[in-house]
Amino acid sequence: MGKYAKYNNKNYPVNFRNGKYRLKSKEHENGFQELVDLGGNIHHDIFIKEVTLDELELLFELKHKVIYKGKEYEPFSIGELVIHDGRISLFSSDYEDYEKNGFEKQEQFVFKKEVSIDEIEALVEIMEPILDFNELPVERKVIPSNQVKEYLNNLN
C-alpha cells in the first residue's frame, strides 16, 4: 500500500527527498507545514514535516490481507475506492477457490472475487520494516469486520 514512518508514536505516509524523510498528514500538527508543490501552489489540506532517520521510530511497508471464509487473501487495493464502493476485490492462486468459493478465472493460476466489505471476517494490517529497520519483526494487527470501515476511513 505504501511506505510509512512511525514518528512520535503515530504512523505517517513518508517519502525520501533531498536526504530527508518527508512525513505527510491531513491535519496541521506541531511542526508540520502546509505543502507547497513544485509549481508554488499551497495545499491547505496537506501538511509536511521533514525529519531525519534518527528521529523515526520505524520505517515500514504497509500491506494488507483480507480474511474471507476463514482464509487470508490478497486484496487488489485498500483505500478510498473500497470505502466508496463498499466492495473489495480478492485474489487467489488456489484452484479450490475457483471451484468452491465463487472466484472467477482471470488468467492461468489467478482467480478473483469481488465481495462486500460486510462479507469479510477481518482485515489484517501488516507492517513490514524496511531499510535501516529491516531487522525488526513484522507486525500484524487484525481489524475485526465491524471496525474495517472506520479503519479504512482513518488511513492517511
C-alpha positions as CSV (number, residue, x, y, z in Angstrom):
1,M,0.0,0.0,0.0
2,G,2.9,2.3,0.6
3,K,5.8,3.4,2.7
4,Y,5.1,4.7,6.2
5,A,7.1,6.0,9.1
6,K,6.3,5.8,12.8
7,Y,7.1,9.2,14.4
8,N,6.1,10.3,17.9
9,N,4.1,7.1,18.2
10,K,1.9,7.9,15.1
11,N,2.1,6.5,11.6
12,Y,2.5,8.8,8.6
13,P,2.9,8.3,4.8
14,V,6.6,9.0,4.0
15,N,8.8,9.7,1.1
16,F,12.5,10.4,0.9
17,R,13.7,13.6,-0.7
18,N,17.0,15.6,-0.6
19,G,18.4,13.4,2.2
20,K,15.3,13.9,4.5
21,Y,12.2,11.9,5.2
22,R,9.1,13.8,4.5
23,L,6.1,12.9,6.6
24,K,2.6,13.7,5.3
25,S,-0.5,14.5,7.4
26,K,-4.1,15.7,6.7
27,E,-4.0,17.6,10.0
28,H,-2.0,20.6,11.0
29,E,0.1,19.1,13.7
30,N,3.0,20.5,15.7
31,G,6.0,21.2,13.3
32,F,4.0,20.3,10.1
33,Q,3.8,23.0,7.4
34,E,1.3,23.4,4.5
35,L,2.6,21.6,1.4
36,V,3.9,24.0,-1.3
37,D,4.3,22.0,-4.5
38,L,6.9,22.5,-7.2
39,G,4.6,25.0,-9.0
40,G,4.4,27.1,-5.9
41,N,0.8,26.1,-5.1
42,I,-0.1,26.0,-1.4
43,H,-2.2,22.9,-0.3
44,H,-4.2,23.8,2.7
45,D,-5.2,20.2,3.3
46,I,-1.8,18.5,3.2
47,F,0.9,19.1,5.8
48,I,4.6,18.1,5.6
49,K,7.3,17.7,8.1
50,E,10.9,16.8,7.2
51,V,12.8,14.6,9.7
52,T,16.0,12.6,9.8
53,L,16.2,8.9,10.1
54,D,17.4,9.2,13.7
55,E,14.0,10.9,14.6
56,L,12.0,8.0,13.3
57,E,10.8,5.0,15.4
58,L,10.2,2.8,12.4
59,L,10.1,2.8,8.6
60,F,7.8,0.2,7.1
61,E,5.8,-1.0,4.1
62,L,2.1,-1.2,4.9
63,K,0.4,-4.2,3.4
64,H,-3.0,-5.8,3.9
65,K,-4.7,-9.2,3.8
66,V,-8.4,-9.9,3.9
67,I,-9.9,-12.8,5.9
68,Y,-12.8,-14.3,4.0
69,K,-14.4,-17.6,4.8
70,G,-11.6,-18.4,7.2
71,K,-8.8,-17.9,4.7
72,E,-6.4,-15.0,4.1
73,Y,-6.5,-13.4,0.6
74,E,-4.6,-10.6,-1.1
75,P,-6.8,-7.6,-1.8
76,F,-6.5,-5.8,-5.1
77,S,-6.3,-2.5,-3.3
78,I,-7.2,-0.9,0.0
79,G,-8.3,2.7,0.3
80,E,-10.9,5.3,-0.7
81,L,-12.3,3.4,-3.7
82,V,-13.1,0.4,-1.4
83,I,-14.8,2.8,1.1
84,H,-16.8,4.5,-1.7
85,D,-17.9,1.3,-3.4
86,G,-18.2,-0.8,-0.2
87,R,-16.6,-3.7,-2.2
88,I,-13.2,-5.3,-2.2
89,S,-11.5,-7.5,-4.8
90,L,-9.8,-10.6,-3.5
91,F,-7.1,-12.6,-5.4
92,S,-6.1,-16.2,-5.1
93,S,-3.9,-18.7,-6.9
94,D,-5.8,-21.7,-5.4
95,Y,-8.0,-23.6,-7.9
96,E,-10.2,-24.7,-5.0
97,D,-11.3,-21.1,-4.5
98,Y,-12.5,-21.1,-8.2
99,E,-14.3,-24.4,-7.7
100,K,-15.8,-23.8,-4.2
101,N,-15.8,-20.1,-3.3
102,G,-17.1,-18.5,-6.5
103,F,-13.8,-16.9,-7.7
104,E,-13.6,-16.1,-11.4
105,K,-10.6,-17.1,-13.5
106,Q,-8.6,-14.0,-14.6
107,E,-5.7,-15.8,-16.2
108,Q,-3.9,-19.1,-15.6
109,F,-3.5,-19.6,-11.8
110,V,-5.1,-16.2,-11.0
111,F,-8.6,-16.1,-9.6
112,K,-10.6,-13.1,-8.5
113,K,-13.7,-12.4,-6.5
114,E,-15.4,-9.1,-5.5
115,V,-17.1,-9.1,-2.1
116,S,-18.8,-6.6,0.0
117,I,-16.8,-5.2,3.0
118,D,-19.6,-6.6,5.2
119,E,-18.9,-10.1,4.0
120,I,-15.3,-10.2,5.1
121,E,-14.4,-11.5,8.5
122,A,-11.4,-9.2,9.2
123,L,-8.7,-7.1,7.6
124,V,-5.1,-7.8,8.6
125,E,-2.7,-4.9,8.7
126,I,0.9,-5.9,8.1
127,M,3.7,-3.5,8.9
128,E,6.9,-4.9,7.3
129,P,10.0,-3.0,8.5
130,I,12.3,-1.6,5.7
131,L,15.7,-0.1,5.1
132,D,17.6,0.5,8.4
133,F,14.7,-1.1,10.3
134,N,14.5,-4.4,8.3
135,E,15.9,-6.5,11.2
136,L,12.8,-5.8,13.3
137,P,9.9,-8.3,13.3
138,V,6.9,-7.9,11.0
139,E,3.9,-6.6,13.0
140,R,0.4,-7.9,12.2
141,K,-2.8,-6.5,13.5
142,V,-6.3,-7.9,12.9
143,I,-9.1,-5.4,12.4
144,P,-12.5,-7.1,13.0
145,S,-15.2,-6.7,10.3
146,N,-17.2,-4.2,12.4
147,Q,-14.2,-1.9,12.5
148,V,-13.0,-2.2,8.9
149,K,-14.9,0.8,7.5
150,E,-13.6,3.1,10.3
151,Y,-10.1,1.8,9.9
152,L,-10.2,2.5,6.1
153,N,-11.5,6.0,6.7
154,N,-8.6,6.7,9.0
155,L,-5.8,5.6,6.6
156,N,-3.8,8.6,5.6
